[in-house]
Each structure stands twice: as C-alpha cells, then as structure tokens.
Amino acid sequence: MTRRNRPLTLGELVGSFLSRKGLTKRLDLAGAVERWPEIVGERVARNARAEAVTADGILWVQVRSSPWAMELSLMAPRILARLNEGRDGQIRELRCKVGPLTEPPPPQPEAP
C-alpha cells in the first residue's frame, strides 16, 4: 500500500469511484445528448431532439416527421463523427423515432 502525501480532492475521489464502477464511459456517452444542438445546428435541432444513449452506443433521437428521420439517416455518418470527436466512448448508431417534439420546461428561477 502506498502512502499519499496529500489528501485527495473531491474530483479525484468521484473520478476514481466512477471509474471503478465502470460509469465513466457511460457518462461520456450521455454528454452527446447535451451537445446535440451544438453538433447538428439550430435548424436540425428544431426538428430533431436527442433523447438518450444506450450503454452499447445507440443514440435515440425524436424527430418531427418521417422526412426528418430520412434526412438524419443521410447525415448520420457526419453527425456521428462530430459526436465522437475527443470522446472516450463511441456512439455507433443513430436511431430515430417519429413523434411530436415537446418543448422542454423553462428553467426555474433560483430561490432567494
């Protein structure tokens, strides 16, 4: 057992825990949902919303219509390449489901 010269930071402890539990890759993949509008641009983001990433690297996207699903399937190689830049985990597939896009709830003001 090695002796540490300094206490660990909270970030180091959390990082170590996530790594031991195998969650680092999963969290990295989930970041793709958050980055979706930045990756695809405003026009696509108005018509398609990333919703979830499975553990095996499938990104599920809700699209407004079948034509948008077709458009995204054609754009998928470029979208996946951009989503996977600098990422530990790899998103390997984009799957679309057609349905209405609900607006996300507005941010709640912080309590004083």
TILO-665026 format. One record per residue: residue number from 1; residue in one letter; x, y, z of N, C-alpha, C, CB in turn. Coordinates in Angstrom, 2 decimals. Glycine has a CB too. Layout:
% residues N
(site NUM, A, (X, Y, Z), (X, Y, Z), (X, Y, Z), (X, Y, Z));
...
% end
This chain:
% residues 112
(site 1, M, (0.84, -1.17, 0.00), (0.00, 0.00, 0.00), (0.89, 1.24, 0.00), (-0.96, 0.00, 1.22));
(site 2, T, (0.60, 2.18, -0.87), (1.41, 3.40, -0.94), (0.80, 4.47, -0.05), (1.52, 3.91, -2.39));
(site 3, R, (1.65, 5.34, 0.40), (1.20, 6.41, 1.27), (1.09, 7.69, 0.46), (2.16, 6.61, 2.47));
(site 4, R, (0.01, 8.42, 0.63), (-0.21, 9.67, -0.11), (0.39, 10.82, 0.67), (-1.73, 9.91, -0.35));
(site 5, N, (0.92, 11.79, -0.09), (1.49, 12.98, 0.52), (0.43, 14.04, 0.77), (2.58, 13.55, -0.36));
(site 6, R, (-0.72, 13.90, 0.13), (-1.76, 14.91, 0.26), (-3.12, 14.24, 0.21), (-1.64, 15.99, -0.84));
(site 7, P, (-4.12, 14.88, 0.76), (-5.47, 14.31, 0.65), (-5.97, 14.41, -0.79), (-6.45, 15.04, 1.61));
(site 8, L, (-6.86, 13.53, -1.15), (-7.45, 13.56, -2.49), (-8.51, 14.64, -2.57), (-8.05, 12.18, -2.85));
(site 9, T, (-8.63, 15.26, -3.74), (-9.70, 16.23, -3.95), (-11.00, 15.49, -4.19), (-9.38, 17.17, -5.15));
(site 10, L, (-12.10, 16.19, -4.04), (-13.41, 15.59, -4.29), (-13.49, 15.09, -5.73), (-14.53, 16.60, -4.00));
(site 11, G, (-12.97, 15.86, -6.68), (-12.97, 15.46, -8.08), (-12.22, 14.16, -8.30), (-12.37, 16.55, -8.93));
(site 12, E, (-11.09, 14.00, -7.62), (-10.31, 12.76, -7.75), (-11.07, 11.57, -7.17), (-8.95, 12.91, -7.04));
(site 13, L, (-11.72, 11.80, -6.02), (-12.50, 10.73, -5.40), (-13.67, 10.31, -6.28), (-13.01, 11.17, -4.03));
(site 14, V, (-14.41, 11.29, -6.81), (-15.55, 10.99, -7.68), (-15.07, 10.29, -8.94), (-16.33, 12.27, -8.03));
(site 15, G, (-14.02, 10.81, -9.56), (-13.47, 10.19, -10.77), (-13.05, 8.75, -10.53), (-12.28, 10.99, -11.27));
(site 16, S, (-12.40, 8.50, -9.40), (-11.97, 7.15, -9.06), (-13.17, 6.23, -8.86), (-11.11, 7.17, -7.79));
(site 17, F, (-14.20, 6.72, -8.16), (-15.42, 5.93, -7.94), (-16.09, 5.58, -9.26), (-16.40, 6.70, -7.03));
(site 18, L, (-16.27, 6.60, -10.13), (-16.93, 6.36, -11.42), (-16.15, 5.36, -12.25), (-17.09, 7.67, -12.19));
(site 19, S, (-14.85, 5.47, -12.22), (-14.01, 4.56, -12.98), (-14.13, 3.13, -12.45), (-12.53, 5.02, -12.93));
(site 20, R, (-14.08, 2.98, -11.14), (-14.20, 1.64, -10.54), (-15.54, 1.00, -10.85), (-14.01, 1.72, -9.02));
(site 21, K, (-16.59, 1.80, -10.92), (-17.94, 1.27, -11.18), (-18.24, 1.15, -12.68), (-18.98, 2.17, -10.52));
(site 22, G, (-17.31, 1.55, -13.52), (-17.50, 1.45, -14.96), (-18.46, 2.48, -15.53), (-17.99, 0.09, -15.30));
(site 23, L, (-18.61, 3.62, -14.85), (-19.58, 4.62, -15.28), (-18.97, 5.76, -16.09), (-20.27, 5.19, -14.08));
(site 24, T, (-17.67, 5.85, -16.15), (-17.03, 6.96, -16.86), (-17.43, 6.98, -18.33), (-15.50, 6.86, -16.74));
(site 25, K, (-17.36, 5.85, -19.00), (-17.73, 5.77, -20.41), (-19.20, 6.12, -20.61), (-17.43, 4.36, -20.97));
(site 26, R, (-20.05, 5.63, -19.72), (-21.50, 5.87, -19.83), (-21.82, 7.36, -19.70), (-22.26, 5.07, -18.75));
(site 27, L, (-21.18, 8.03, -18.75), (-21.39, 9.46, -18.59), (-20.87, 10.22, -19.80), (-20.70, 9.97, -17.32));
(site 28, D, (-19.76, 9.76, -20.34), (-19.20, 10.40, -21.52), (-20.17, 10.29, -22.70), (-17.84, 9.77, -21.89));
(site 29, L, (-20.76, 9.12, -22.88), (-21.74, 8.93, -23.95), (-22.98, 9.80, -23.74), (-22.16, 7.46, -24.03));
(site 30, A, (-23.44, 9.91, -22.50), (-24.64, 10.70, -22.21), (-24.43, 12.17, -22.56), (-25.02, 10.56, -20.74));
(site 31, G, (-23.19, 12.64, -22.55), (-22.90, 14.03, -22.91), (-23.29, 14.35, -24.34), (-21.43, 14.31, -22.72));
(site 32, A, (-23.45, 13.34, -25.18), (-23.85, 13.57, -26.57), (-25.25, 14.17, -26.65), (-23.80, 12.26, -27.36));
(site 33, V, (-26.12, 13.81, -25.73), (-27.48, 14.36, -25.72), (-27.41, 15.86, -25.48), (-28.36, 13.66, -24.64));
(site 34, E, (-26.59, 16.24, -24.53), (-26.43, 17.67, -24.21), (-25.80, 18.44, -25.37), (-25.58, 17.83, -22.95));
(site 35, R, (-24.87, 17.84, -26.07), (-24.16, 18.51, -27.17), (-24.92, 18.51, -28.49), (-22.81, 17.86, -27.37));
(site 36, W, (-26.02, 17.78, -28.57), (-26.77, 17.61, -29.82), (-27.02, 18.92, -30.56), (-28.10, 16.95, -29.52));
(site 37, P, (-27.63, 19.95, -29.94), (-27.91, 21.19, -30.69), (-26.64, 21.85, -31.25), (-28.63, 22.19, -29.79));
(site 38, E, (-25.58, 21.80, -30.49), (-24.31, 22.38, -30.95), (-23.75, 21.61, -32.15), (-23.28, 22.36, -29.80));
(site 39, I, (-23.92, 20.30, -32.15), (-23.38, 19.44, -33.21), (-24.19, 19.56, -34.50), (-23.35, 17.98, -32.76));
(site 40, V, (-25.52, 19.55, -34.38), (-26.35, 19.49, -35.59), (-26.79, 20.86, -36.10), (-27.56, 18.66, -35.32));
(site 41, G, (-26.71, 21.87, -35.27), (-27.14, 23.21, -35.69), (-28.59, 23.48, -35.35), (-26.92, 23.37, -37.18));
(site 42, E, (-28.94, 24.76, -35.42), (-30.27, 25.22, -34.99), (-31.41, 24.61, -35.80), (-30.33, 26.72, -35.08));
(site 43, R, (-31.27, 24.56, -37.12), (-32.35, 24.07, -37.98), (-32.70, 22.61, -37.67), (-31.95, 24.21, -39.47));
(site 44, V, (-31.69, 21.77, -37.58), (-31.94, 20.36, -37.27), (-32.44, 20.21, -35.84), (-30.65, 19.51, -37.48));
(site 45, A, (-31.85, 20.96, -34.91), (-32.26, 20.85, -33.51), (-33.72, 21.25, -33.29), (-31.36, 21.73, -32.64));
(site 46, R, (-34.26, 22.12, -34.14), (-35.68, 22.49, -34.04), (-36.59, 21.33, -34.46), (-35.97, 23.72, -34.89));
(site 47, N, (-36.05, 20.40, -35.22), (-36.85, 19.32, -35.78), (-36.47, 17.93, -35.29), (-36.75, 19.35, -37.26));
(site 48, A, (-35.41, 17.85, -34.51), (-34.94, 16.56, -34.00), (-34.25, 16.78, -32.66), (-33.97, 15.86, -35.02));
(site 49, R, (-34.62, 15.98, -31.67), (-34.04, 16.14, -30.34), (-33.44, 14.82, -29.87), (-35.11, 16.63, -29.32));
(site 50, A, (-32.16, 14.86, -29.52), (-31.51, 13.69, -28.94), (-32.13, 13.44, -27.56), (-29.95, 13.88, -28.83));
(site 51, E, (-32.47, 12.19, -27.29), (-33.16, 11.88, -26.05), (-32.38, 11.00, -25.11), (-34.45, 11.24, -26.35));
(site 52, A, (-31.65, 10.01, -25.64), (-30.96, 9.08, -24.76), (-29.87, 8.34, -25.54), (-31.95, 8.07, -24.12));
(site 53, V, (-28.90, 7.85, -24.79), (-27.86, 7.00, -25.35), (-27.85, 5.70, -24.56), (-26.45, 7.70, -25.32));
(site 54, T, (-27.88, 4.59, -25.26), (-27.83, 3.29, -24.59), (-26.38, 2.95, -24.26), (-28.47, 2.19, -25.47));
(site 55, A, (-26.21, 1.99, -23.38), (-24.87, 1.57, -22.96), (-24.06, 1.03, -24.13), (-24.96, 0.53, -21.87));
(site 56, D, (-24.73, 0.51, -25.14), (-24.00, -0.03, -26.29), (-23.81, 0.99, -27.41), (-24.72, -1.25, -26.83));
(site 57, G, (-24.05, 2.27, -27.12), (-23.70, 3.33, -28.06), (-24.74, 3.69, -29.10), (-22.48, 2.95, -28.76));
(site 58, I, (-26.00, 3.48, -28.81), (-27.06, 3.89, -29.74), (-27.67, 5.19, -29.23), (-28.15, 2.77, -29.89));
(site 59, L, (-27.67, 6.20, -30.07), (-28.26, 7.50, -29.75), (-29.68, 7.52, -30.30), (-27.40, 8.68, -30.32));
(site 60, W, (-30.66, 7.68, -29.41), (-32.06, 7.76, -29.82), (-32.45, 9.22, -29.99), (-32.98, 7.07, -28.78));
(site 61, V, (-33.06, 9.52, -31.14), (-33.44, 10.88, -31.48), (-34.92, 10.92, -31.83), (-32.59, 11.42, -32.65));
(site 62, Q, (-35.65, 11.83, -31.20), (-37.06, 12.06, -31.53), (-37.08, 13.06, -32.68), (-37.89, 12.60, -30.28));
(site 63, V, (-37.77, 12.72, -33.77), (-37.87, 13.61, -34.93), (-39.31, 13.99, -35.19), (-37.26, 12.94, -36.18));
(site 64, R, (-39.50, 15.15, -35.78), (-40.82, 15.71, -36.03), (-41.61, 14.93, -37.09), (-40.70, 17.16, -36.45));
(site 65, S, (-40.91, 14.33, -38.07), (-41.61, 13.67, -39.18), (-40.71, 12.62, -39.82), (-42.05, 14.72, -40.24));
(site 66, S, (-41.33, 11.79, -40.66), (-40.56, 10.77, -41.39), (-39.51, 11.38, -42.31), (-41.51, 9.90, -42.21));
(site 67, P, (-39.83, 12.47, -43.03), (-38.77, 13.08, -43.85), (-37.56, 13.51, -43.02), (-39.32, 14.28, -44.59));
(site 68, W, (-37.79, 13.98, -41.78), (-36.66, 14.34, -40.93), (-35.88, 13.10, -40.51), (-37.14, 15.11, -39.69));
(site 69, A, (-36.54, 11.99, -40.31), (-35.85, 10.74, -39.99), (-34.95, 10.33, -41.16), (-36.86, 9.61, -39.66));
(site 70, M, (-35.47, 10.47, -42.37), (-34.68, 10.14, -43.56), (-33.48, 11.08, -43.69), (-35.56, 10.22, -44.83));
(site 71, E, (-33.73, 12.37, -43.46), (-32.64, 13.36, -43.53), (-31.53, 13.02, -42.53), (-33.19, 14.78, -43.26));
(site 72, L, (-31.91, 12.69, -41.31), (-30.90, 12.36, -40.31), (-30.16, 11.08, -40.65), (-31.55, 12.22, -38.94));
(site 73, S, (-30.85, 10.11, -41.26), (-30.15, 8.88, -41.64), (-29.07, 9.17, -42.69), (-31.15, 7.83, -42.19));
(site 74, L, (-29.35, 10.13, -43.57), (-28.35, 10.52, -44.56), (-27.20, 11.31, -43.93), (-29.00, 11.35, -45.67));
(site 75, M, (-27.50, 12.07, -42.90), (-26.49, 12.88, -42.22), (-25.74, 12.11, -41.13), (-27.14, 14.10, -41.61));
(site 76, A, (-26.20, 10.92, -40.80), (-25.67, 10.16, -39.66), (-24.15, 10.01, -39.64), (-26.29, 8.82, -39.64));
(site 77, P, (-23.51, 9.65, -40.75), (-22.04, 9.48, -40.66), (-21.33, 10.77, -40.21), (-21.49, 9.05, -42.03));
(site 78, R, (-21.76, 11.91, -40.72), (-21.14, 13.18, -40.30), (-21.48, 13.51, -38.86), (-21.58, 14.33, -41.21));
(site 79, I, (-22.73, 13.30, -38.46), (-23.14, 13.60, -37.09), (-22.37, 12.72, -36.11), (-24.66, 13.38, -36.92));
(site 80, L, (-22.29, 11.42, -36.41), (-21.58, 10.51, -35.52), (-20.09, 10.87, -35.41), (-21.72, 9.07, -36.01));
(site 81, A, (-19.49, 11.24, -36.52), (-18.07, 11.63, -36.48), (-17.87, 12.83, -35.56), (-17.57, 11.97, -37.91));
(site 82, R, (-18.75, 13.82, -35.66), (-18.62, 15.01, -34.81), (-18.91, 14.69, -33.35), (-19.57, 16.11, -35.30));
(site 83, L, (-19.93, 13.85, -33.10), (-20.24, 13.48, -31.72), (-19.12, 12.69, -31.06), (-21.53, 12.68, -31.68));
(site 84, N, (-18.39, 11.91, -31.84), (-17.35, 11.05, -31.29), (-15.98, 11.72, -31.19), (-17.23, 9.82, -32.12));
(site 85, E, (-15.83, 12.93, -31.70), (-14.55, 13.63, -31.60), (-14.18, 13.84, -30.14), (-14.60, 15.00, -32.34));
(site 86, G, (-12.99, 13.40, -29.75), (-12.49, 13.63, -28.41), (-13.26, 12.92, -27.31), (-12.49, 15.06, -28.14));
(site 87, R, (-13.91, 11.85, -27.62), (-14.77, 11.14, -26.67), (-14.18, 9.77, -26.37), (-16.22, 11.01, -27.22));
(site 88, D, (-14.28, 9.35, -25.11), (-13.82, 8.01, -24.73), (-14.73, 6.95, -25.31), (-13.74, 7.87, -23.20));
(site 89, G, (-16.02, 7.05, -25.00), (-16.99, 6.10, -25.53), (-17.36, 6.48, -26.95), (-18.25, 6.06, -24.64));
(site 90, Q, (-17.84, 5.55, -27.70), (-18.20, 5.81, -29.09), (-19.69, 5.58, -29.31), (-17.39, 4.93, -30.04));
(site 91, I, (-20.33, 6.57, -29.91), (-21.70, 6.41, -30.34), (-21.62, 5.75, -31.70), (-22.50, 7.78, -30.38));
(site 92, R, (-22.19, 4.59, -31.84), (-22.00, 3.82, -33.06), (-23.19, 3.88, -34.01), (-21.72, 2.38, -32.72));
(site 93, E, (-24.34, 4.32, -33.49), (-25.53, 4.31, -34.33), (-26.51, 5.40, -33.88), (-26.22, 2.93, -34.30));
(site 94, L, (-27.23, 5.94, -34.85), (-28.26, 6.94, -34.58), (-29.60, 6.31, -34.99), (-27.99, 8.29, -35.35));
(site 95, R, (-30.55, 6.28, -34.08), (-31.88, 5.73, -34.39), (-32.93, 6.80, -34.13), (-32.17, 4.44, -33.54));
(site 96, C, (-33.86, 6.89, -35.04), (-34.91, 7.93, -34.95), (-36.25, 7.32, -34.62), (-35.00, 8.72, -36.25));
(site 97, K, (-37.03, 8.07, -33.87), (-38.43, 7.74, -33.65), (-39.23, 9.00, -33.95), (-38.70, 7.21, -32.18));
(site 98, V, (-40.30, 8.81, -34.69), (-41.12, 9.94, -35.15), (-42.19, 10.25, -34.11), (-41.76, 9.64, -36.52));
(site 99, G, (-42.35, 11.51, -33.83), (-43.38, 11.93, -32.90), (-43.27, 13.41, -32.63), (-43.29, 11.14, -31.59));
(site 100, P, (-44.24, 13.96, -31.91), (-44.20, 15.40, -31.63), (-43.04, 15.74, -30.70), (-45.52, 15.86, -31.02));
(site 101, L, (-42.45, 16.88, -30.95), (-41.39, 17.37, -30.08), (-42.02, 18.30, -29.06), (-40.25, 18.09, -30.89));
(site 102, T, (-41.93, 17.93, -27.83), (-42.45, 18.80, -26.78), (-41.34, 19.76, -26.37), (-42.96, 17.99, -25.57));
(site 103, E, (-41.74, 20.94, -26.02), (-40.76, 21.93, -25.59), (-40.29, 21.58, -24.19), (-41.36, 23.36, -25.62));
(site 104, P, (-38.99, 21.72, -23.94), (-38.51, 21.44, -22.58), (-39.07, 22.50, -21.63), (-36.94, 21.43, -22.52));
(site 105, P, (-39.25, 22.13, -20.37), (-39.79, 23.11, -19.42), (-38.81, 24.27, -19.25), (-40.08, 22.45, -18.04));
(site 106, P, (-39.35, 25.47, -19.02), (-38.46, 26.61, -18.83), (-37.65, 26.46, -17.56), (-39.25, 27.92, -18.81));
(site 107, P, (-36.45, 27.03, -17.50), (-35.65, 26.92, -16.27), (-36.37, 27.61, -15.11), (-34.24, 27.53, -16.48));
(site 108, Q, (-36.27, 26.99, -13.97), (-36.90, 27.54, -12.77), (-35.98, 28.58, -12.15), (-37.22, 26.43, -11.76));
(site 109, P, (-36.54, 29.72, -11.73), (-35.69, 30.72, -11.08), (-35.18, 30.19, -9.73), (-36.48, 32.05, -10.87));
(site 110, E, (-33.99, 30.61, -9.39), (-33.42, 30.17, -8.12), (-34.12, 30.88, -6.97), (-31.88, 30.44, -8.07));
(site 111, A, (-34.31, 30.14, -5.90), (-34.95, 30.72, -4.71), (-33.98, 31.68, -4.04), (-35.40, 29.62, -3.72));
(site 112, P, (-34.47, 32.79, -3.52), (-33.56, 33.74, -2.86), (-32.98, 33.22, -1.58), (-34.28, 35.02, -2.57));
% end
